[in-house]
């Protein structure tokens, strides 16, 4: 119904909304605000209804809060509510019980939460289906709720909307105001007349939404009086987040411990049962066996002696490590921790155990002193990390041979070469309270463990070479695998969260150069950068150096007496307390630049891993490092970081980054994208699985080696190309989401709102939304910004990016995914829609796995009916054509592994097909989720119809794809064999 007001006056926002500042002093506003409280306060203040009926049975106490609001505003209205609400404990003079004897026609205003009140079946409300009270204000809350009750009520409400004047708010799940008659009240008259001035209507709606946001923020601040500024709010969020993480890790450790006890107990019970059964059988057949044995002749005895000698010789060769390694089912792996109270146990034991679990194996971590015979019998492989040799370890190794369990030695430093135990090589010996002799003894014990194991695992290529050198005297062709230091998904989440906290909490102009050394073993390393730092201090007064100290006594980790040059710059040094490893991302995120100086020519330092680089990258921090072998291979100089080999280069690169914040951001982003796959737990799961395959025999070893060679150590296929863009709208509630929906749009103003609304309706509690406009020439951007301002509180993060020039679909998708801060992103074109549970179901299928992407079942609508996404995943299908739509949930690490979507305007259209092919080349799996449904719009203006399938364009696309993937052989529909004859 189009309402024509009886007055020609235009609504005055200033007059209507002028009372709000005064209302904030009322007691009701010190509590949790009502949904749409700003609008309800204005409406009731201007219409002064005599009697109000409230239908809401939820435990949010809406009826109590609304009545209290009316009471505090000084409106002489009587409020009636359903007394069944357990929180409705207001005195009868404020909230009067609502009974069936009171006719609905006696109320001036009726408030209904349609998400929990079925109008047809409610004894109070069912009468209004056929006999709607006249001249009554109806307010329907939760208008857009997706539950079945609300959907049923909406059918009836939509009929009334055709007959009566109404006004609709869409924020906070929607609110509809409807009047069953011709309004005589001037406020109602002006409210309904807003439809005649759409721009003014939108301004009014936006104003109401902003006031509700302001109200909620103000009441939250009042409820937490100790939080009185932005910095304290962020600090509270940080402390809460860390507490949640602490609880998570404690529960994880408890679960692991409980599983170990249950497994051990179960194994013992099964062993006892088996022994009892065997004894019974042995007793029953003892006499028969004795009879058979006495019948054996002398020739058999001689054969037995020959076999015994042969077996003895094979045993000797086993002890000399000249055996053929063979395990049939490498499913059980135990990581044995030699230094369980150091951070290294997380990198080398717990994270690698998780990688094995993701790969489909069973893995657990046990301290070296706690390993039992039952553990050894359970395991197929024992990996001993930094375990010194002893009688206990000798027993473990010998028992493992009896059980056919393989053993491996693992280390993350060169701690197995006693002849390296000199201060000239390892500077840390003099600063950690030990001696060369003691270090040599420790290294000698490590070496004894190494040479007794069947194979070894190393963190870097250099480490692998040193291990192989030590094994060569005992092993012909030593077997050493590289399993790099890695991060897990939790580390990514925490790092990205604190990088956002840093942006929100930045309150000074200092540039912080951080050196995150956690041990007193890097004096000579740090000395390399001192001259450059002194020059920088003199040239750039806004630079601060961040160093660490012990939290108990504030003793610096570095021996500062060795650096007297810094005495004149004490005010330029920020001291931070060292923290547990899980809190390290919070400290790294404070840096603007991370430095990792190392003696690159030193044989010990040159074998160290890349973790200082990738941990800084995760926290959105760029790095300048020394050019050791591992760092030189993993860093693209000037793109993902800077390699400085002398004082001049340290000074040049640091000053360049200090003076160019945009370069810092770009390098940090590049580094983040580069490490996501190369040092992530998903790639490690592939490496572990390939290692397990190689241990199943000669055939498995050959297949594993073929895979390693073909996939080039599973390294990523390139850096994602992320075109330049500008942010037109930005909102961050500083919560944590699991999924970001990325909508790409180009001149889709007719459809973009539908797409965004489908994201708003997702069942995930926290969700992020990033919209990328690829240089539209229609009014898309204005529509998106207006919608974003109104609905931003539904989202944890909400951003609108616009490319600086039209870059095509691949570039637009890369912009959106690069801007995301979650592990998973849902790709959605602006002309398509998601069903409310699409993201939740897709996430459930791939979260915490090595699956790179999940695609839903597609339901076509618009121009024609069809289905898509109904074919199960198999990479071989890709050789003949694409069967997976672009609408997928894609892991960010998988996107990074593939090098992102290609950006090639003259070959636009098959960016999605290309990335599925690239992921197949890395062995990264996709998966179909049958019960997740999304909607694909078929229309003549789609990109498929206007670009991809055009005869002038498609040959370019097919040629480009064939060049990138020669193994793809597209199959076209068969032509009739009679075509030529007919001609």
N, C-alpha and C positions, 0 to 999 in steps of 0.2 A: 504494500500500500504506500503510495506517495502522499505524504502529509502536507497539507497546505495550511500554514499558520493563520490564525485569526488576526495576528498583529504583524505589521510590516517591519517591526523593529529588529535589529540584528543583535544577536547575543553578545554581551560584553564580558570577555574573559576576565578582565581586570576587576569588574564588580563582583562577578561570581566567585572568584578565587581569592578575594582580598582578605578573608578571615583566617587563612590557614596558619599564619605565624602565631596568632593569638591562641589557636586551638592546641598548639604543641605543649602548652603549659598544663593542660588537663591531665588528671591521673590516668585516664584510659590510654593515653598515648605513651605512657611509660611501660606498657605491656607489649606483647606481640600484636602488631597491627592486624586488622581485618583485611581480607582480600578486597581491594577497591575501596579502602577506607576513605581516601580523599574524596572520591565521587559520592559515596554514601553520605558522608558528612555534609557535603554541599546540598545534596538532594533533599535530605530530611530537614535541613535547616531552612530550606526555601519552600518546602511543601507542607511542613508541620502536620503530618498525618495524625488523626485523633487516636486511631487504634491500628496496631501493627501485629500481624501474625507471622511467625517465623517457623519454617519447616526445615529443620536440619538435625539429623540424628548422629552426626559424627562427633568424635571426641575433641574437635577443635574448639568447642565452646563458642561457635559462631553466634548462637542466640543470646548467650550471656554477654559477649563482647558488644554485640549490636545494641542490646538494651542498655548496657552501661554507657555506650557512646551517646545514645539518645538522652539518657539521664544527665550526663555531664555537659551536653550541649544546651541544657536548659529547655528542651522541647517538651511541652506538656502532652506527651503521647503515652498511651497504655500499650505495653509490650506483652504479647502472649507467645509462649513457646511450649514445645513438647517436653514434659517433665522427665521423660525417659533418659534424657541426656545426663550422664553421670556428673558432668562438670557444671551443670546448670544449678548451682546452689545459691542463686541470688534471692534476696528477700522478695516476698510476694508483691510489695509495692513497686518493684522494678520489673520483675518477670512473673507474669500471671500464668498459671497452668492453662493450657489450651485444651478444651474439651469439645466433644462433638455437639453439645447442646448450643454452642455459640455459632450462629450462622456466619458463613464466610462473607456474606453481603454486608455485614456490619463493619468490616475492616476497610480502612482507607488504603492500606499498603500491605501486600502479601509478599513475603520473601521466601523463595524456595531454592534450596540447593538441589539441582536436578540430578546430581550424581548419586544421591542416596535416597531420594523420595520418588517412588513410582506413582505418578499422578493417577493412573487408572485404578490401582489397587489400594491407595491410601484412603482410609475411611473419611478423613477430613477433606481430601482434595478431589475425590472421584466425581463429585457433583459438578465441578466446573467443566467437565468434558461436554456436558449438554447445556449447562446453565451458568455461563460466565457472569460473575458479578459486574455490574456496570459502574462506571466512574471510579475504578479502582486501579491503583498503581501496582503492577506486578514486577518483581525483580527476580530474575532467574540467574543464579550463580553457577559456576562451573559449566558454562554453556558449551565448551568444546571438549569436555571430558570424553574419553574414548570407551568408558565402560558401557555395558549393555543397558543399564537403567537410564543413563543419560541419552543414549541413542533412541530409546523408546520414547522418552519425554520430548526429544527434539522434533519428532514427527508431528506431535500435537502443537508444540510451540510454533513451528513453522506455519501452520494453518492460521494461527492467531496473528502472526506477523503480516499476513496478507490482508487482515481485516482491521488492525488497530495501529495507531502511531507508535513508533518504538525507536529506541536508540541503543546501539551496541558498542561495547568496549571489548577489545580482543586480547589485552594483556591479562596476565594472571589467570589463564584458563577461561577468560570470557565472562561478560556480564551483560544481560539484556534487561532494559527497562521498557515496559510496555504499559500503555494506558487504555483501559476499555471504555473509551468514550471520547468526546471532544474536550481537550484540556482547557480549563478556564484559568488555571494557575499560570502566571506569566513566565515563571521559570521553566515549567514543563513545555509551555508553548514555544519558548525560545530554544529549548533543548531539541525538540523534535524538528524545528525549522532548520537546524544545522545541515540537514540533508540537502538543502537547496544551495548551500555554499560549501562544496567538498573541501576546499583548502582550509577554510575556517574550522570545519568539522575535524579535519586531521590535526590541526593545531591544538584544538581542545582535547582530543584523545591523547595526544602526545604529552600535553601538560598534565593530565590526570595520571598517566603512567609515570612521569618523572616525579610527581609529588608522592606517589606511592613508594617509589624507590627511596626518595629522601626520607619519608616517614619511617620506613623500615630501617634504614641506616641509623637514623637518629635514635630510635627506640633501642636498637642493639647497642649503641654507644652508651645510652643511659643505663642499660641493664648491666653493663660492665664498666663501672665507674673508674676502675684502675686503668682501663684502656682509654686514654684521653688524647691520643694523637696517632697520626698515620704510622709512625715508626713502631709504636707499641702494638697497634693492631697487627702489623705484619709480623712482629716478634711473637705475638700470641699464636698466629697462624702457623708460624714456623715451629714453635714448641709443640703445638698440637700435632703437626705432621710428623715430627720426630718421634713423638710418643706413639703414634699409630704405627710407625715403622718399627719401633722397638718391640711393640706387642707382636707385630707380624713376625719378626725374626725369632722372638722367644717361642711363639707357637710353632714356627717351622722347626726349630731345634728340638723342641719337645716331641713333635710328631716323628722326627727322624729317630730320636732316641727310643721312643715307644715302638716304632716299627722294627728297630734292631732287636729289642728285647723280645718282641713277639716272634720274629723270625728265628732267633736263636733258640727260644723255648720250643717252638714248633719243630725245629730241626732235631733237637734232642729227643723229643717225644717220638718222632718218626723213626729215629735211629734205634731207640730202645725197642720199639715195636718190631722193627725189622730183625734186630738181634734175637729177640725172643722167638720170632717165627722161624728164623734160621736154625736156632738151637733145637727146636722141636723137630724140624725136618731132619737135621743131622742125627739126632738120637734115633729117629725112626728108621733111617737107612744105614745106620752104622754097621750093622752086621753084614748087609749086602755089599757095602763098600769094602769091608775087610775081606770078604770072599773074593771079590773081583781083583783086589790088589795081590792076593796070593797066587792068582792065576797068570799074572804077567810074567813073560819069559825074559831070558837074559838079553836077548836082542833089543827088546823094548827099553830095558834099563840102559843099554849102551846109547840108544837114541836119545834117551832122556839126558844122559850125561853130555852128549854133544849139544843138545838144545840149551842145557844149563850153561855150558861154556860160552855159547854164542850170546846168550842173554847177558852174561857177565861182561863180555866185551862191549856189548851195546851200552851197558850201564856205565862203563868207564868212559866211553865216548860221550855219553850224556853229561858226565861230570866235567868233561873238557869243553862243554858247550858246542860240540860239533854234531848236534842233533837237528832233525827237521821239525820245526815248531808246528804243532798241529792242535787246534781245539775245534771241536765240532760245533759247539753252540756257545759262542762268547757272549753270554747274557749277564753274568754276574761279575761285577768289578768292585774291588775294595781299594780305596785310596787310603794308604797308611801314612799318617802324619807323624813326621819325626820332630817337628817343632810346632806343636799344636797351639801354643799361646802367642803366636806371631801372626801378623796380617797375611803372610805368605800362604798360610793354610787355606785362606778363603780363595786366593787366586788359583792355587795349584791343586787343591783337593775338593773343596765344596763346589766351586764353579765347574770344574771338569766333571765331577760326579753328576751335576745337573745336566751338563751337555750330553753325557752318556744316557741319562734317563730320557731326555728329549729324543735321542736317536733310537729309543726302543729297548734299551738294556736296563738292567737293574744295577744300581750302584749305591754305595754308602761309604762313609768316612769313619775310620777308627784310629784312635791314637796307637802309636807303635807299641806302647807298653800293655795295651788292652787286647791285642790280637790273640784269639784262642784257636785251638785245633778245629773247632766247629766252623769258625769263620773261614779258615783256609779250605776246609772241605766244601763249603758253600760256594766259594769263589772259583771263577774260571781264570781270573787275572788279579794279581796283587800288584799295585803300583806304589812303590815306597818313595815318598817325597822327603828328601833331606834326612834320611834315616842313617844314623851311624851304626857301623857294624858292632855286634856284640854276640854273646852266646845265645841270647834270646832271638836275635835276628838270624843267626845261623840255623837255629831250630826251625824258624818260620820257612826259610828257603829250602831246607832239606825236606820238611814235611810237605811243602808245596810240590816238590818233585815226586814224592810218593803218591800224592793225590792227582797228579797230572795237571796241577795248577801252574800257569805261567807267572813269572815274576818280572817286574820292570823297575828300573831306578829313574827317578825324576828329580830335577834340580832347576832352580831359576837363577843361580849364580855359579861361577866356577869354584865349587866348594869340594872338589874331588881330585885336585892336583896339589899334593903336598909341596911340590917345588915352587908353587906360586905364593907360598905363605911368607912373603917378605914385604916389609913396609914400602920398599921401592915400587912394588907392584900393587899392593893393596894398602892404600893410605889409612883405611879405617882401622887397621890393627892397632895403631898407636893411639886412637881416640876412643876406643870402646872398652878399655880396661883389660886387654888381653895381651898375649905375647906371641911372637913368631913361632916359638916352639909349641905352644898350646894350639895355635891355629893349624900348624902343620899336622899335629896329632889328630885334630878333628877332621881335617881334609883326608888324612890317610884312612881313617875309619869310614868316611863316606866312599872313598875309592874301593875299599874292600867290599862294601855292599854292592857298588856298581858292577864290579867284575864278576860277581856271583849270580847276577840276574840274567834272564834270557834276552832281554832287550832294554832299551832306554827311551825316555821321552825328554825333549828339550824345549826351551822357550824360544830360541832363536837359531838361525842358521849357524852362527858362530859357536853357540853352545853345543849344537849337534856335532860340529867338527871336533871340539875338544873332547866330548864324550867318546866319539869314535876312535880318537887317538889313544885313549886309555883302554879301550876294549880290544884294540887290534892284537895285542900279544896273546889274548885268550880266544878271540873270535875271528874266524876267517870271514871277512865281510860283515862287520858289526851292524846290527839292526837298531837304528835310532830314528824315532819319529819326532816331528816338530808339532808340538801343541802350544801355541803362543799363550801368553797371559791375555786374559779376556775380561769383559764385563758381562753382567747379566741384565735382565730386563729391569730389575729393581733399581740397579745403579743408573740406568737411563732415566727412569721416572724421577728419581730423587734429584739427579743432576739438572734435568730440565725444569723441575719445579723451582729449584733455588736460582736458576738463571732468570726466571720470571720474577722471583722475589727481589733479586738485585735491581732489575729494571724499575719495579714499582717503588723500591726503597732508596733509590739513588738521590742523595740530598747534598752532594758536594761535587766539586769539579776536579777532584784528584784523579790521577791516572795511577793505578796500582800495578806494580810489577811484583809478581809472587814467586817465591821459591819454596816449593812444598817438599822439603826434605824431612823425612820422618826418623832418620837415624843419624848418629854422629860418625858417619863414614865418608863424608864428602867435602872435607876441608880443601883439598887440592882442586877438586872440581869447582867449588864456589870461587876460589881464588882466580879462576880464569876470567870471570866476568867483572871482578872488582874495578879494574881500570875504566871499563866502559860505564859502569854505574856512577863512578865519581864524576866523570865528564857530564853525564846526564843530569846529575844532581845540580851541577853548576849552571847548566843551560836551561833546565826545565824545573822551576821551583814547585810546580804542581804535581811532581812525580813522588810517589811513596813506594818504599820497598817493604813488602810483607814477608816477615820471617816468623819462625815458630819457636815455642819454648815449652818446657814441661809445665803442666797445669798446677802441680802441687807446690813447686818451689820457684817457678818462673825462671828456671835455669835454661838458657838458650840451647837449642839443638846444635847450632854451630858454636865452635869455640871462638868467641868474638875477640879474644886477646890476640889471635893470629891475624886480625884485620884492623889494626889501629887506624888505618886510613879512614875508617867509617866513624871515628869518634867525633869528627866535626859535623857529622850529619845525623846525629842521634834523633833529632826532631823529624827526620824524614823516614824513619823506620817505624813501622807498625808491628807490634808484637802480638801474635795470636797463640792461644793455647792449642797444643796438639789435641786431636779428637780421634775417637774410634773410626775405623775405615768406613763404616756405613754413614758417618757424618762428614766425611771428607768432602763430598760434593758441595756442601754448604760453604766450606772455606774456599774451595777452588772458584766457586761462582763469584766471589768477591773480587777476584783478579780481573784486570783488563788485559794483562799479558802474563803468560806463564813462561818461566825460563827453566831449562834443564841443561846446565853446563856439565860436560863430562870430558875426561881426558881421552879423546877419541883415539889417540895413538897407544893408549894403555891397553894391553891385551885383556885385562880383567874388566875394565869399563866398556870396552868395545863389544862385549858379549851381552850387555844388559838389555833388557826388554824395552818395549815401546810404551809401557803403561803411563809414564808421566805425560806423554803426548796425548794418548787417547782419553785419559781421564779429564784433562783440561778441555779437550774438544767436546766431550759430552756436556760440560758445564758452560759451553758457549764462549770459550776463552781461546784466543790464538796463542801460538807458542813460538819462541825462538830457542833452538836447541843446538847442541854440538853434533857434528856430522859423524856419529858412530855408524857402523854398518847397518844395524837394524833401523835406525832412525832415517838414514839416507834412503833406504829402500822404501820406507812407508810414507815419507813426506815428499810432496811435490813442491819444490822450493818456490816461494813467492805465491803459491796457490793455496796450499793447505797449511803452510808454516814456513819458517825461515831456518836455514842451516848456517850457523856462524862458526867459522873455523879459527878466527883470530880476533884481537881486540877491536880492530877497525870495523870488522863486519858486525860484531856484537853492537857496537855503538851505532852504526848506520841503520841496522835493521830495527833496533829498539826505538831510535828517534823517528824513523819512518812510521812505525805503528803508533807511537805516542801522538804524533801530529796529524794522523789521519784516522779518525774514528770509523769512517765508512770502510776503510781497508781492514781495520780490525774486525768489523762485523762480517765482512765478506770472507776473510780468511778463516774466521771461526766457524762460519756456516759451512764452508767447503770441507774443513777438517771434520766437522760433525758428520757430514754425509759420507765422507771417505771411511771413517772408522766404524760406522754403524754395522756394516756387514763384515769388514775385514777383521775386526776384533770383537765381534758379537758372539753370543753364545750359540746362535743358530748355525753360523759357519763352523764353530767348534764341534757341534753335534755331527756335522758332515765329516769333519776330519776324524773324529773318534770312530764313527761308523766305518769309514774306509780303513782305519787301522785295524778294527776288529775283523773286517773281511779279509785283510791280508794275513791274519793269524789263523785262518781256517784251513790252510794247506796251500799247496803250490798253485792250484787253480784259482783259489781265492786271492792269493798274492798277486797273480798275474792280472786278474780283473781289477784289483785295487790299484795296481800301478798304472794300468791303462786309464783308469778314471782320473788319477792324480795328474798324469801327463796331459790328458785331454782338457781338463778343467783348470790347468795352470795353478795348482794349489788352491783352487776355489776362490781366487781373488776376484774382486768386483770387476765388472766389464767397462768401467769408465765412470767419470764424474757426471752427475746429473747437471744438465744445462738449465739454470734458473734465470729466466729473463728478468729485467728490471721492472719493478712495479712500485706503485705508491699506495699507501694505506689511507683510505677515505673514511673508514669508521673502525673503531677499536674498543673492545670491552674485555676486561679480564677480572673475574670474581676471585681469582687466586685459589680456586679449588683444583681438584685433579679429576680429569676425565680419562676414559679408556679409548674413546673413539672421537675422531674429527670427521665430520662430513664436509667434503670439498665439492662445492657446486661451481661448475664452469659455465659462463654465460656470455653470449654474444648476440645482441639484438633480440633477446627473448623476453621483452617486457610483458608479453601476453601470458607467459607461463611461469616466470621466475617466482612469483608469490606462491603459487601452488607448490612448487618444489620446496621452498623454504618452510611453508606450513607443514609439509610432510615430515620435515626434519624436526620441527618444534613438537610434533606429536609423538616422537620416538619414546619408547618405554624406558630407556636408560635414564636414570636419575640425573647424572651429569653427562653432558655431551657438549662438544665444541662444534662450531660452524664457521667455515671460511668460504666466502663467496669471492670468486675471481671473475671480474668483468674484463673481457679481452677487447677493450676499446669500443664499446657499443656506441652507436650513433642515435639510438632511440632514448626513451626516458627510463631505461632500466636502472641506472645508478640512483636516480632520485627516488624511485620506488623502493629499492633495496635499503637505502639509508633511512627512509621513513619507517619502513618495517623493522629495521634493526633497532632503532631507537625505542620503538614500542615494545619489542619482545626481547631485548637484550638480557633481561633477568632470567629468562628460561635457560640461558646458556652459561657455561663456565667461561668459555672464550668465544667471542664473536668478532670477526674481522671482515672488512670488505677491501679487497685489493683491486687495483686497476692497472693493467699492463701499460707501460709507457708508449708502446705501439702494439698493433695487432700481431700476436706471435703464434696464433694457431692453437689447436686443441692441446698438443703435447706440451707446449710452453706454458699454457694456462694451468694445466694439471700440475706441472712441476712447481709453479709459483705457489699453488695451494698446499701441496704436500710439504714443500720446504717450510712454509709458515706454520704448519701444524706442530703441536707439542705433545702428541700422543703417539703410542706405538703403532696404532692402526688408523687408517683413514678410509672412509667410504666415498667412492667416486660417484658423483651424481651429476648428470647433465641437467641444465635448467629446464628442459622440456619434459623431464621424467619425474616420477614420484616414488617415495618409499612408503611401504605399509608400516604402521606404528612399531611392530616388533622386528622389522628387518635387521636393524643394526644389532639388536640384542642377540638374535639367533646366529647371525654370521660371526659375531665376536665369540660366542660360546664355542664355536667349532674350531677356531684357530688360535685362541689366546693360549699362551704358554707352550706353543708347539713350534716346529720348524716348517709349518705350512705357510707359504708365502702369500696366498690370497684365497678368498672364498667367494663364490658367486651364487646369487639367488636364482630361484625360479622366476621367470619374467612373464608377466601378464600384459599383453598388448592392449592398448585402448586408443581410441581416436579413429583414424582412417583404416578400418579393417580390424579383424580379430586374429590373433596368432599367439603362439607361446614361444618362449626362449629359455635358455639356461637349463633345459631339461635333459641334457646329455651329460652323463658322468664324466669326471675328469680322466683323461688319458692323454699324455703328451704326444703319442703317435698320431692322434687325430689332427694335430696342428700341421702335420706334413702335407695335408691335402686342402686345408682351409681353416678359417677361424670359426669356432663354435661357441666362444665365450664373449659375452657382451662387455662393454667398458664399465658397466655398473657392478663393481666388485668392492669387497673390503680388502684393502691391500696393506700388508705390513710395511712399515717405513723402511725396515732393514732390507726387505726384498726389493723395494723400489730403488734403494741405494745400490744394492748388489747388481741390478740390471743396468745401472747408469741412468735411471729415470726414463721417462718417455722421450722418444726422439723429438727434436724440434726441427722440422723441415717443412716449410710452408708449401713447397711445390710437390710434396708427397703426403699431404694431410689426409687423414681418414683411417689409417690402419695403425695408429700409435698403440692401441690396445693389443692388437694381434702381435705386433713387434715385441712388446714387453713380455707377453706370455712365451714367445719363442726364446727370448733371452733368458728368462728364468728356467725354461726347460734345459737350456744349454748348461746351466749351473746345477741342474738336478734339484731345483727348488720346486716343491710340489704345490699344486693348486687343489682345491676341493669344491665339490658341489654341495650346497645345502638345500635340500629339497623343500623343507618346510618354511624356508625364508622366502618371502614373495616381495617383489618390487614391480612397479608399473612402468612400462615402456610406451611412450606416446608415438604413434605412427602418424606422420603428417607430411604434407608435400614440401614444407619449408625446412625439413630436417637436414642436417649436414650430409647424411647418407644420400639423400635424394638430390641435393643441390650441388654437392661437390664430389664425394667419393665415387659414386657410380656413373658420373658423367664420362662420356667416351673420350673427351680430350684430356681427362685427368687420371683415370684409372690405370692406363698403361704406365704412367710415371710411378704410381704407388706400387704396383706389382713389381716393377723393375727395381725399385729401391729396396723392397723387402727381399727379393731374390738375391740382391747383392749382399745384404746383411746376413741372410740365412740361406746359404746354398742348398741345404738339406730339405728345404720346403719345396714341394712340387705340387703346385695348385692343380686341383682337379675340377674341371668345368662340367656342367650337365652335358650328357651325351646328346650328340646331334643325330638326327635320323639318317640311316644309311641310304635312304632313297632321295635325299635332297639333290644330289648331283644328277641323278638319273632324270628327275623331273625337269631339271633345267635343260 
